[in-house]
């Protein structure tokens, strides 16, 4: 089965298909609608052969559908028919959950994505639970207002890094994970990592997208995926590191 993985972000949309090593991408931003995204992806992937599609969406997802419009993109995502747009079977998940799935090793892992916002996912013994921790109150705003892109642009890098350490410390104390992965495009801005953390890689989003079609869904309030770490290890070997 050939999979097309679409990682929808606040600044870029990135795609990769089974059998290919080099991702393709285009700029997103506050005017990008769901219809525009699908049209651009179909054009960009026109030379690739794929049977199914995985979509990482920057917002909450329930039963394969976005349940709220993204804060950093244009309108039209809630109710959009992804299956009809791509004429393929579709799986839509939160983008942080997709990257977390590709980053998972074992045990209880917390994934935090430092990007346009703050993505968050908890995986416990292979069960993926997407979360929206970035919107929780923090100081005068929310977590993502301090450690997301808005915080990075508003604050000095030194102050931003201090807030990242603070937020990670608070979430680790609350959730008690065995493993913490810091992913997202801005994770590379950290000079050092908070204690017990490891650095993720954006290619893990593609690995997660591939793995979504290898695992059996379980029932739950949101996305729950039965996950085999051995499958992840094989997938990591097949995906080349992201190139700058």
C-alpha positions in Angstrom: 0.0 0.0 0.0 1.4 3.4 -1.0 0.7 6.2 1.4 0.6 9.9 0.7 1.3 11.8 3.9 0.3 15.5 4.2 1.6 17.5 7.2 -0.4 20.7 7.4 1.4 23.4 9.3 0.8 27.1 10.1 3.6 28.2 7.8 4.1 25.2 5.3 2.3 22.2 4.0 4.8 19.3 3.5 4.1 16.0 1.7 5.9 12.7 1.1 4.8 9.4 -0.4 5.9 5.8 0.0 9.0 5.0 -2.1 10.2 8.6 -2.1 12.9 10.2 0.0 12.6 13.9 -0.7 9.6 15.8 0.7 7.8 18.5 -1.2 6.2 21.6 0.3 4.5 24.9 -0.2 3.7 27.9 2.0 0.5 27.9 3.9 -0.5 30.8 6.2 -3.8 32.6 7.2 -5.4 32.6 3.7 -4.9 28.9 3.0 -8.3 27.1 2.8 -8.9 23.4 2.8 -9.9 23.4 -0.8 -6.7 25.3 -1.8 -4.6 22.9 0.2 -6.1 19.8 -1.5 -5.7 21.4 -4.9 -2.1 22.3 -4.3 -1.2 18.9 -2.9 -2.8 17.1 -5.8 -0.8 19.2 -8.2 2.5 18.7 -6.3 1.9 14.9 -5.9 0.7 14.4 -9.5 3.8 12.3 -10.4 3.5 10.1 -7.3 1.4 6.9 -7.1 -0.5 6.5 -3.8 -3.5 4.4 -2.6 -4.4 6.1 0.7 -3.8 9.5 2.3 -2.8 10.5 5.8 -3.4 14.1 6.9 -1.9 15.8 9.9 -4.2 18.7 10.8 -3.2 21.6 13.1 -6.3 21.3 15.4 -8.6 18.9 17.2 -9.9 16.0 15.1 -12.7 13.5 15.9 -13.8 10.6 13.7 -11.4 11.6 10.9 -12.8 15.1 10.7 -11.5 18.5 12.0 -13.9 19.8 14.7 -12.7 23.4 14.8 -11.2 25.8 12.3 -7.4 26.2 12.6 -6.2 29.5 14.2 -3.4 30.1 11.7 -5.0 29.1 8.4 -7.9 30.1 6.3 -11.5 28.9 6.6 -13.3 25.8 5.3 -11.7 22.9 7.1 -14.6 21.8 9.3 -16.9 19.7 7.1 -14.4 19.5 4.2 -14.7 16.2 2.4 -11.0 15.1 2.2 -12.0 11.7 0.8 -13.8 13.2 -2.2 -11.0 15.8 -2.7 -8.3 13.1 -3.1 -10.5 10.2 -4.3 -8.7 7.9 -1.9 -9.3 6.5 1.6 -8.3 9.1 4.1 -7.2 9.2 7.7 -7.1 12.7 9.4 -5.4 13.2 12.8 -4.0 16.0 14.8 -0.6 17.0 13.4 1.2 16.7 16.7 -0.3 13.2 17.2 1.0 12.1 13.8 4.5 13.4 14.6 4.3 11.8 18.1 3.4 8.4 16.6 6.5 8.6 14.4 8.7 9.5 17.5 7.4 6.9 19.9 9.6 4.2 21.4 7.8 2.7 24.3 6.2 3.4 27.7 4.6 6.8 28.5 5.8 9.5 26.1 4.8 13.2 26.0 5.3 15.0 22.7 5.4 18.8 22.5 5.6 20.4 19.1 7.2 23.9 19.2 5.9 25.4 16.0 3.4 28.1 15.0 1.5 27.0 18.2 2.2 24.3 20.8 1.2 20.8 19.7 0.8 18.1 22.3 0.2 14.4 22.4 0.5 11.7 25.1 1.2 8.1 24.1 0.8 5.5 26.8 1.8 1.9 26.0 1.1 2.5 22.3 -2.2 4.3 22.7 -2.2 7.8 21.1 -4.1 10.5 22.9 -4.0 13.9 21.1 -4.2 16.9 23.5 -4.7 20.7 23.3 -2.4 21.7 26.1 -1.2 24.8 24.2 -4.6 26.6 24.8 -4.5 26.2 28.6 -4.1 29.5 30.6 -0.6 30.5 31.4 0.4 33.8 32.9 -1.5 36.6 31.0 -2.4 34.3 28.0 -1.9 30.7 27.1 1.1 28.3 26.9 1.4 28.7 23.1 1.3 32.5 23.4 4.6 32.1 25.2 6.3 29.2 23.6 4.7 29.2 20.1 5.8 31.4 17.2 4.1 34.4 18.7 6.1 34.1 21.8 9.3 33.6 19.9 8.7 36.7 17.8 7.6 38.9 20.8 10.2 37.8 23.3 14.0 37.6 23.1 15.3 34.2 22.3 16.7 34.0 25.8 13.4 34.7 27.4 11.6 32.4 25.0 13.9 29.5 25.9 13.3 30.2 29.6 9.6 29.9 29.1 10.0 26.7 27.1 11.9 25.2 30.1 9.2 26.5 32.4 6.3 25.1 30.4 8.0 21.7 29.9 8.7 21.5 33.6 5.0 22.1 34.5 3.7 19.6 32.0 6.1 16.9 33.0 5.2 17.4 36.6 1.5 17.1 35.8 1.7 14.1 33.3 4.7 12.2 34.7 6.0 10.8 31.3 8.9 8.4 31.0 10.0 10.1 27.8 9.6 13.6 26.5 10.1 14.6 22.8 10.4 18.2 21.7 9.5 18.5 18.0 8.3 21.1 15.7 10.2 23.6 13.6 11.3 25.8 16.4 12.8 23.1 18.6 16.1 23.6 16.8 16.1 27.2 18.4 16.9 25.7 21.8 20.6 25.8 22.7 20.1 23.0 25.2 17.2 20.7 26.0 15.3 20.6 29.3 16.2 17.6 31.6 14.8 14.2 30.4 13.9 15.6 27.0 15.1 14.4 23.6 14.9 16.3 20.3 12.4 15.1 17.7 12.7 15.4 13.9 10.1 16.7 11.5 10.5 13.6 9.4 8.8 11.8 12.3 5.5 13.3 11.0 5.9 11.3 7.8 6.8 8.1 9.7 3.7 8.6 11.8 1.6 9.1 8.7 2.9 5.8 7.2 2.3 4.0 10.5 -1.3 5.1 10.6 -2.2 2.6 7.9 -0.3 -0.3 9.6 -2.0 -0.2 13.0 -5.5 -1.2 14.1 -7.7 1.6 15.5 -9.2 1.1 19.0 -12.3 2.8 20.3 -11.9 6.0 22.4 -13.0 9.6 22.7 -10.4 10.7 20.2 -7.7 9.1 18.1 -6.5 5.9 19.7 -4.0 3.7 17.8 -2.6 0.3 18.7 1.0 0.8 18.1 3.9 -1.7 17.7 7.4 -0.1 18.4 8.9 -2.8 16.2 7.0 -1.5 13.2 8.2 2.0 14.0 11.8 0.9 14.0 11.3 -0.6 10.5 9.7 2.6 9.3 12.5 4.8 10.7 15.0 2.9 8.5 12.9 3.6 5.4 12.6 7.4 5.8 15.6 9.5 5.1 16.5 12.4 7.4 15.0 15.7 6.5 17.2 17.8 4.4 17.7 21.5 5.0 
